[in-house]
Each structure stands twice: as C-alpha cells, then as structure tokens.
Amino acid sequence: MEPVNRDDVTKARISFEVYRYGFPYYYVVANLHEFQFDATGPTAPVISSSTHPNQNQWYTNNAPSFTWTVPPDPTGIAGYSWAWDHSPSTTPPQTVTIVGTSKSFSAQADGVWYFHVRAKDNAGYWGPAGHYRVQIDATAPPAPWISSSTHPDPNQWYGKNNPSFSWSPPTDTSGIYGYSYAFDHSATTTPPASVNLYDTSITLGAQADGVWYFHVRAKDNAGNWGPAGHYRVQIIASVLVSPTGYNDPSQGWRDYQYAYDGDTLTKARTYDISTYSSWVWTSYLELTLPSPIFCSNVRFWAWYDSSHADTIDVDVFYNNDWHDVYQGSYDAYTWVNHQVDHDGVTKARVAFRVNSIGWGTVVADLHEFQFISGPAAPTISSSSHPDQNHWYTDPNPIFSWTIPSDVSGIAGYSYAIDHSSDTIPPQAVATTSTSTSYSGLAGGIWYFHVRAKDNAGGWGNADHYRVQIFAPGWISPTGYSDPNNGWTNWQNAYDGVMSTKASSIHIVTSGSWVWTEYLYLSLPTPTPCNQIRFGAWYDSSHCRSIDVEVYGDSGGWQQVYYGSYTTQPTWNYGSFSQRSVTWAAIRFEVKSGGVGWPYVAADLHEFQFYQSGSLLFMGDDGGSNSSFQPPKISGNATRLLPGLSDENTSIVVNENSTITVVLPSNSSQINNTQSSEQIVNIPDKDNSLRDINPLPDALVISSLSHPDQDQWYSNCMVILNWTMPISDSGIAGYSYVFDQSPTTTPDIIIDTNLTTLSSDCLPDGIWWFHIRAVNIDKNWGPTSQYQMKINTTPPSASETSYQKNTSYCQSSPNSSEIKGNNYTLDISNNTKKIPGTE
C-alpha cells in the first residue's frame, strides 16, 4: 500500500470488488473490520550537544556537535532532515539528508544558533522537528574607551590627585560580564584575568605626583578577555597646590571645604547677604597652606551672574603681610589665573562684591581655589665669569644652568639680565636650552636671572648670578630724581648731545644769590668711578657756582666739584675717591640781577661718570678741598701686571684726568680676570708710587705650645696661630706645610677660615711651619716660617730629669673683614640722603 503523505486529508472511502459464482451463492459479503488514518509521523528527536551542553550558556567553541535520540515509531525510522540557522522554530525540509543520529559543524560565526532535526518513518510520514539552541562567542570584546571627568585631557597636568574614570561597555556578542583594572606607571599594562570590577566607573584614592596610566579590560559572558584600554593621567599636586585649611574670621562662609576639594561642581558659599540694592563686599575667606611655597600664580573657579556679583578680590600672604593679586571681574565657570611670583606664600583670601538688586539676599560661590608652584630654581654658572665676587674685563658673559628635577619635566626657561639682584623673569618661555650668552655689556654689576617652567604649567623660582664687568670709559647716568620738581628736560642732562640741556625751573631771586634745587642723576648699579665731567652754562653775572656731589661705597655724599666752571662746550672735571658710585647731585648758585632779569634758569647740558678699574682711585692731595686736582703726569709704573715688564706696560693719567692702562701687544698672555684687577701701583701727585691693592702681608706666627723658637720641647703636638694679614681686597685663604726645611714655599692650595692650626704628633727634630696668604684678587703674599724644636726622648740616667708643664689655649677664627688703607677725599660734611630715603 502506498503512503498518502498529504497534509489536507479529511476523509477516506473504501470499496470491495466481489464476484458471485451463482446458486447457491446468490450473494457475497465483504467485511471491513477496521479502518484508520495514519496521520502522525515520528515524534521529534531529543537533541543534545557534548560541545554546548547548556542551551542558556555562551561558549567560545564555534564548532558544535549534536546527537539525538531515535523517536519511537511503529513503522520505524527511515531517516532524518536537519537545518542550522538563527531561527528558533525552523522545520527542516521533507528530504532525508542523514540517516545517523549525530551531526557536527566546523567553525561557525558568533551568535545564537539553532539546530533543527526531524525524522521520517518507514510509512513515509515526517515527524515534527526538535530544536536546540547554541550560543557561540569566540571573539573577545574590544578595549573599553576610557574618559575622565577629573583629568579630561591626557596631555595636561592636573593638581587633583584622586582621579575618576568611566567607560561604556564594549560591544560584544555575548555581552560583558565584568572588568579587570590596574593603575600604574606603565603605558602598556594588561590587567590580570580576574574580574575585580562590575561597574563602568571608578574613583581612586589620593595618588602621588607623576605620570600614571589607568588600564581596564572586559570579560564577556562567553569567558573571552578583551585587550586593555589605557588612559594617561598626569598628576602634579605639588604644582597645582590646593589649600589644606581655612580661616573665616567673620564667619561669613559655609561649606568652605568645597573651595579646595578638587571638584568644580561643588562650592563654598557666603552666607545670605541682604544688600538692599547696594554693592557691598562679602567677608574674606582665608585659604591656608601647611607650609610656605614659592607661588608663581593662583587660580580660581567661581560664579555669580553679573547682575549680582561683578568683582572678586584675591590677596596672598607673604613677608608677614597681605599683598594684592587681583581685584576685578572674572569669567564664570572657568579657571581664572593671576600671577604672584613670590616666595614664602602661606595663604590667600577671597572676597566678592555683590548686590541683591531686589532679590532680597544673594550669595557668592567659590567652587575651587589653587596655588600654582613650580620646579626648583636652576643653578647658574658661568664659564666666562666663574667668580661672582670678581671683576672681569670680558663684556661677553656666557651662562649655563642645571635642569631642575621635576615630575612633569621642564618645558623651557625664561631669563633676564639687569642690574637688580632679585628680578624674577617674566612668565614666557624664552628658550629650551640650558645656556645663553650676551655680548658688549656695559661696565658695572649685572645680574643674570633664570627660571624654569614645567610641563604642568608651573613656573618656578629664579636663580640669580652676579657678573662684575670692568669697562673703563665715560658713562652717562640712566635715570634721575627731582624730589622738589625743580627741573625740566632732565633727560637732556645725559642724552650725549651737548647742545641740549636740562634747566632748573625759573627762579625769581630778587637780586640775591640762591641755590637751585638738587637734580639727582643715577647709575643703574654701583659702578667703580673716580671722576665726573659736566658741561654747563650761565653767564657769570647770574650764575657763579656749581655744586656737584656723588654717593658711593663710603655710605655718604662726597663733594666732587664746588665753585666756578667753564661754560659749554668745554668739559669740566672733578675727581674723587669713591669706588662704587650710584648717584650724583647737582645744583647751581644763581641770582636774577634785578630789573630786566626777573628770573633765571641754570642749564646743565651734559653729565658723565668715568668708570675706572675697581681698584683704581685717586689720592688725597693733602691740601684744601677746593683746590684738589688729579695728577697730570704720564709715565711708567712698576708691577702693573705680573709677568709683564715695566718697559712695555704703563699707566697714563691724561691731561683731562682720564686714566688709561697701556698693555703690550702680547697682552693676550694675561688672563682676562687679571688684566685690570692686578694693577697694584699708581703714581701719586708727587710722582711717588704707592700700593693701593698690595699683596698680602707676611703673617706673624706664634705658638701656644712652642712659644720659643730656640727652645726644645717634649710636646710633639704643635698649636700655631697667626694674625690675619692686611690686604686691600681681603684674604681668600692660605697655603701651609710642615717640613724640616727652613726655605719651603707652600704649594698653591687654599684653606680658608683659619687663624689657628694644630698638628699631628711630629717626630723628634727641628721642624718648620711655612704659611702664606692669598687675597681675593689671587695675589699670593710672601711666606712666613716658624721653627719648632721637638725632643720627646727621655733623658738617660746620667742626665738631669725635669717635669715639663705645658698649657694650651684655643683661639677662635677672626671672622671680621680686614681692609687696607683707604685714601678718601672728604671735602664736605654734607648730610644729604640717597634720593628716595629722605
């Protein structure tokens, strides 16, 4: 019987073919005992998988295998049809494709798959399908994309040291199960394969300064670990320094801690202020640091709409006082930065100007405040001018400096050179190099300053280096002071043009002689000078005298020129004994002359100082103050420069009183550091020679332990002391040696701060101590010797024994500075003060 295999069968009919053979079989019977429709095929196979045993679990295995049971069927199973797709209810086609009860697949794509299988029985009927779900994820999730609300720019340095991170779950077939993170200084760390975080954000505790990296990777539900995402955080809390405490003297603030919690979303607020439509200042909130710092800048984040708060006042505290930093408007919800550049800053204070304008009460909000510090000061040196206390003729100084240690690294340097000892260079990178040079500097005392900026944006303090340049010649003043405003066109007194002039304000003198006001002309730095010259004019009927005085290292004013003068265009000269001059003061004695001359003015056309060597100055002539004149001689002087003969080296005092040092053509053999400073002799007015910078004297040595050089002592420990020798430039140190020769000259080895010395135990015999001094100008004095006779061997029995009694005492070094003779011309007891100190 053939199968019907129809899905639309509703009824059946049956007929029999019969045959009657005749009488007595006049009829036949056909019997239908039973009739059934076979409308059901085999039941659905029961599927299982050895590779993916749990249909609700994700697997990384992408080659699934399946087996299934043989469904019971009265006719038996003829075979099976299967399908493999992403639908949970697919029915395989009515085509036998496999007769076995298992099926395996090679690598399949990630996703949710379904295996379907159904059986056909031997009656030709197909049964329903069995279905089996397989979840495959063989692909690891990608690296998370990390961001930070606290440190949004990986290339920027931040003072906040408790960073926060967040990320979105990576796209993944099976979904993300959890994360593993790490935080260290490596850019490529892979966190361990163990879930330690299930959220997509984290905030870490306080971290040290430095470059940090946050790493996070995801594990999916199939067990795949993805690669790590990395995020750089640059922390430098030592530069962007937050306050650590507060002081609210007026108790006018609340939530003050939010002013330095590192979160600009929080805020410190003033208490409600009723201003009744008038502008008033809030009380100060003081923000303190635990210890003083060099503060280059401060910055704050604040807010109020301009209708109700338009001005902020910020002060910082250093040198035991408050100092203004900024008072003015500010941008809301952004960092506002203002320069401080002072050392020793310990706190800041903030106040706002507010106005309710009908609101009843207002508050001012300070979201965040920070001090900005920076790297340590570089250490400056100079290969061309290595000694800051020495004068050099080289006008081309070369400077170099060390790279300060800084967590963020150094971005560059700012530098300046001027005549101030404590200048802080501007906050602008001038170089990334660690050296620079200048050429053609004028004579005088210069200061080079350099400071560093780090990659976090912090500016450090400056180091300062002094350079003293000797450049003989006439120099003009660079500034002036006119305390009583008695002068006009003062700049013409030093513009180098004799035809211009500075004039005193017109004076009505009523026919009597009176003095004009002083005009003060200044130099930028204390300068070695020994002469001035000026060009001035007024007819003798109305101006009879000029008074010129200078202020220098003597600490007082010295009259240089007093009396009549030659009118322009001739220079008038005056000499003096000041070595480091900073000011000159000039005034004229005038009278109007009566009718036709109701007032007069005194004219100063030009004024100049003569810059000489630091050790050159003119002597006192021993006569009256008003008649002093410099010597007008020209000739050789002895011992001008060590190593050069008198015949080819000379000092010349010219007819106009200028001083010239004449060096030979081979003077290049003399080091620049010696070519001016080593001048030790100068002609006096009577053509005699005197030392104005002599070599150190010989030392006078004595001994507390061996006071008599001709006596023998049993004490082998020698205690020596000596007087500090006189040297005009001061003593730099000593060289000494113990030996048994009476004529030794010690090597050039300097040992400073000595005026006493103790020896080790010396062997028996006659010993000599030799010592000599060197002054600051590197001139060595003569050697002094001291003899010691030592015999520690006890006498024999036949000798007369004696008991030695030696006393000791310790002398302390004499730290006071010893100066040589100073020839000073003191013409006046004038008691004027330096301008600005009256």
Buried (B, 14 or more C-beta within 10 A) or exposed (E): EEEBEEEEEEEEEEEEEEEEEEEEEEEEEEEEEEEEEEEEBBBBBEBBBEBBEEBEEBBBBBEBBBBBBEBEBEBEBBBBBBBBEEEEEBBBEEEBEEEEBEBEBEEBEBEBBBBBBBBBBBBBBBBBBBBBBBBBBBBBBBBBEBBBBBBEEBEEBBBBBBBBBBBEEBEBBBBBBBBBBBBEEEEEBBBEEEBEBEEBEBEBEEBEBEBBBBBBBBBBBBBBBBBBBBBBBBBBBBBBBBBEEBEBEEEBBBEBEBBBBBBBEBBBBBBEBEBEEEBBEBBBBBBBBEEEBBBBBBBBBBBBEEEBBBBBBBBBBBEEEBEEBBEEEBEBEEEBBBBBBBBBBBBBBBBBBBBBBEBEEBBBBBBBBBBBBBBBBBEBBBEBBEBBEBBBBBBEBBBBBBEBEBBBEBBBBBBBBEBBEEBBBBBEBBEEEBBBEBEEBBBBBBBBBBBBBBBBBBBBBBBBBBBBBBBBEBBBBBBBBBEEEBBBEBEBBBBEEBEBBBBBBEBEBEEEEBBBBBBBBBBBBBBBBBBBBBBBBBEEEBBBBBBBBBBBBBEBBBBBBBEEBEBBEEBBBBBBBBBBBBBBBBBBBBBBBEEEBEBBBBBBBBBBBBBBBBBBBBBBBEEEEEEBEBBEBBEBBEBBBEEBEEEBBBBBBEEEBBBEBEBBEEBEEBEBBBBBBBBBBBBBBEEEEBEBBBBBBBBEBBBBBBEEBEEEBEBBBBBBBBBBBBBBBBBBBBBBBBEEEEEBEBEEEEEEEBBBBEBEEBEEEEBBBBBBBBBBBBBBBEBBBBBBBBBEEEEEEEEEEEEEEEEEEEEEEEEEEBEBEEEBBBBBEBEBEBBEEE
